[in-house]
Amino acid sequence: MLKILRKNLKKSWLFVLLIIVFLVIQAVSDLNLPDFTSKIVNVGIQQKGVESAIPKVVTKSTLDKVLILSNEDELIKNSYTLISKNNLSEKEYKSITKKYRETVNIESYKLNNHISKENKEKLSNEFTKSLIILSSVQNEEQFEMIKQSIISGQVLEKNEMTEIPESIKEQSAIIYVQNEYKTLGVNLDKLQITYILESGLKMLGVALISMFAAIIITFLSAKIAATVGRELREKVYNKVLSFSSSEYSKFGSSSLITRNTNDVQQIQNLIPMLFRVIVYAPLMGVGAFIKLLTNSQNSMAWIIGVGIFAIITIIGTLFIIAMPKFKKLQDLIDKINSVSREILSGIPVIRAFNKEKYEENKFDIANTDLTKTNIFVNRVMSFMMPILMLIMNLINIMIIWEGSKGVDAGIMQVGNVMTFMQYAMHVVISFLFISMLSIILPRAAVSAKRINDVLETEVSIKDNKNLKKFDSNKKGLVEFRNVSFKYPDADSELLTDIDFIAKPGEVTAIIGSTGSGKSTVVNLLPRFYDVTGGEILIDGVNIKEVSQKDLRDVIGFVPQKGVLFSGTIESNIKYSDENMSDEQMVQAAEIAQAAEFINSKTDKYQSEISQGGTNVSGGQKQRLSIARAIAKNPEIFVFDDSFSALDFKTDLKLRTELEKVTKDKTVIIVAQRINTIMNAEQIIVLDEGKIVGKGTHEQLLKNNEVYKQIALSQLSQEELDA
């Protein structure tokens, strides 16, 4: 899995980097949103917009009393400036007197700007302690008594307080600040609404940043996933094109199609989720957990621990149950593809033998197996989301239960409980992302292995490092020297001691009974398979010592089964060279006896050919395949039983015309019919993978019993003697 992703994400490294950056931005934004909720509830609603126990503006009388009660006299004095036209700029003076209207009539001080964080903490402690004492004082006489007691040392030290919860202390101090602001002419209702609106707008801004980042992440992830999918499909496709017949047989066409479609799709579906799980989920989970631990309400952190343990247990259990089924799922998709291809390609035979019901049952078995496995996996995974949602809701209930007791006891504020709940959900949601990955990852991991199996398969037929070129003085000379061959999984050799020479300007025919190895001999020539013994030479060079491209460039191969590609008649004939002239194409069609039926079509050479050539007859398909090889104009023509679908008249015409263009070419024909090869300069007779006869038609009739029996099975004695 990692190997495939690492290789295929290299080209998209810039997009990957951008995704990581935007994921960090989104995570930071999402982690800051609960703080805004807390501020809106605690400060905006409960504290009427007063943020701190440190008053921004304070009357001289209150400040003097605080100085008496405080241990940080110098710090407080240095932190405040008298509000007057002499001490402040005109702009600053107007701004303060507009908001705090009574500062014009009441001698007051304003808090200085740019106070350090450390000094702010000290000021907060001193004002909280002092304002709590002042809030309990009923009149000036009572304050004078406290003042005298402090001077005489008869009360507690100034920085000692009774055991009051911190939140209660701050609330009491803030209430005093609110009253102070009222005295100075501040509209607290307006202050409250302004604070809520400002905090709400900031919260909305952060939410918009998060949303924008999420949109960019989704777009880039989809682009990367699509790119990786394209790259994988291209690599698998190119790799399959390099396969020899043995590798192709090892995997099977159905499995290769599944690997290049469904398996690639599983990887493509994983990628967008993977970025969120690797980057976003840890950032959110760890960030939210740190926020929880540093929160004043960290006494409830045990609730998150219990929830995480429950989630991990559930995910692990479901993963163990479902994992074996994911591999089976991909194998079953292979199976249903195989059955479908077999049925579709064999429809004429199925109908001819009235086996529709049998094939329906075969498909139904494959389909039912896939359905049952899919249902099992989906049922197992369907338990995950409801259980995880139940855990999330139970966590919420436990937080509300514990938090309500804290609020009732005065040690916790409502906003803090809400914030704790939101951070807890962030932690749980991070594990939810992991749980969703656990659904996709196992199947994607199986798919990645299946794709890797294709990409890492060692191709048995490949070019040598030091390549040679064909000898231009021996154009078309083909030599088989003691060639033997056996299939990779076979126990015995199919071909033994195949030894003959096919010369330019001559026709070499190969004939034999079914299963004698005729097609295998000619399939060795373009290296569809490699010989296991002996060697094959073209133009005096071993075919293993030249590139496969150069080798196949000199061969015009017409396979036993005519294969056409979707497109037009023109595109099929010009398959070897799309820039081929129309004259060359028409000439090839005329030689192959295909021109007559082509010209009878409305669009002639532009007539559409459906996939596999299903809209033309077997004979027409074979003639177009022959025309394609002729149009290539190679040194060597190989016809692997390519005239079997032609009637005798067309066969004769085609061979007569073919002789005109192949008079200086090497022609190798595999045939079943004696009529096709009677005039060949050399006929090779095969029997059970061995050459049992070699010569002309006349020579073999006299000297070779195998050839004579084949000939007598097709022609009468009188026809042979004629």
Protein Blocks (a to p, Z undefined) as FASTA:
>chain_A
ZZmmmmmmmmmmmmmmmmmmmmmmmmmmmmmmmmmmmmmmmmmmmnnopabfbdfbdcfk
lmmmmmmmpmblmlmmmmpccddfklpcfklmmmmmmmmmmlmmpccddddehiafklmm
mmmmmmmmmmmmmmmpmbfklmmmmmmmmmnopaccfkbccdddfklmmmmmmmmmmmmm
mmnopafklmmmmmmmmmmmmmmmmmmmmmmmmmmmmmmmmmmmmmmmmmmmmmmmmmmm
mpcfklmmmnopmlmmmmmmmmmmmmmmmmmmmmmmmmmmmmmmmmmmmmmmmpmklmmm
mmmmmmmmmmmmmmmmmmmmmmmmmmmmmmmmmmmmmmmmmmmmmmmmmmmnopmmmmmm
mmmmmmmmmmmmmmmmmmmmmmmmmmmmmmmmmmmmmmmmmmmmmmmnopacfklmmmmm
mmmmmmmmmmmmmmmmmmmmmmmmmmmmmmmmmmmpccfbdcdfbdcdddfklghiacde
hiacddfkbmbdfbghiacdddehiacdddddehilpmmmmmmmnopaccfedjddeehi
afklpcfklmmmmpccddfbdcddeddfklmmmmmomkbcfklmmmmmmmnopmmmmmmp
mnlmmpccdehilmbcfklmmmmmmmmmmmnopabdcdehkllmpcfklmmmmmmmmmmm
mmmcccddddfbfklmmmpcbdcddeehiafbdcdfklmmmmmmklmmmmmmmpcfklmm
ZZ
